[in-house]
Amino acid sequence: MIQPGDEIDHTVRDNPERCRYELIVDGRIVSIADYQLDGATLVVPHVETDPAMRGQGMADRLMRGMLDDLRAGERTIRPLCGFAAGFIREHTYDTDLLA
């Protein structure tokens, strides 16, 4: 079982056609963050991880990649999802991304 701190080969990608960020591990989507665009702000109502992969830090990896991408694109986030909001609260260096 993968532990939250373990290094794994993964990719976080924005899928604008489906309005979501996706975490890809071993060629499959294991976690998603749905969003709606409001100008340069992503409104994130939902983050979900495949039940078989829960408890392994997948949503954390997804959030890290998504926030890094938002920062690089000079965009902000409005997390409506409790998980997303909690992740940003725990990582105070990301609070500047809050809309």
N, C-alpha and C positions, 0 to 999 in steps of 0.2 A: 504494500500500500504506500502511496506517495504521501509524504508528510508536508505540511504547509511550507517549511523552509527548504525542502529539497529542490535541487536544480532539475528541471525537466525541459525537454525541447518543446517549446510552445510558441505560438504566434497569436498576437492580438490584432485583429483587423476591423476596420470600419466597413460595414456593409450598408452603404447609403440606400440601396434599392429596397432593403428590408428594414431600414431605420433602426439598426442595432449594431453594437459592437459584439464581436464573437471571439472566444478563446478557442484556439485549435490545438489539440494534442493528438499526436499519432494520426493525423489526417481527419480527425472528426471534431465537430463542434461540441464542446463539453460545458460551456457557460456562455450566456448572452446577457447583454444589457440593452433593453429596448430604449428608444429615445424618440422625442419629437424635437424638431428644430424650431427655435424662436429667435430669429436673427442669428447671432453668433453664439447663442446659448443652447446647450443640449438639456432638455428637460427629461430626466431619467425616472420613469415611474416604476421600473421593474428590473431586477437582476435575478437570474435563475441559473442553477447548475444542474446538470444531469444527476438524478438521484444516486446513481452508481458512483459518482465522483465527488459527492458531498463530503465535507470534513477533511479535504485534502488541499485546501488553499486555492482552489481553482478560481473562485470569485474574487479573491484577493489579487491574483495574477491578472485577471481581466480588468479590474479596477485600476491597477497600477498602469497597465498598458494604455487604457482609455484616457486616464488623466495625463499621462505623458504626451499622448497624441493631442489632447486638447491644449495643453500648454504650448506645444510646438506650433499649433495652428492659431494661437492667440484667441482661443474660444473659452467659454465659461460653462459651468454646469449648475443646474438646479436639481438636486437629488430629491425626488419625492419618495423614492424607495428607502425604507429604513436601513437596509444593508448599506446602500451607497452613501447615505448621510453619515452613518456610523463609521464607515471606512475613512471618510474625509475628516471627521472629528478626531479619529485616532491618529491620523497623519496630518498634524497641524501645518506642516509645510505646504500642504495642498489647499489650505483654506482660501488662499488668494484666488483660486479658480472658481469660487462660489459666486453665482450671479446675485 
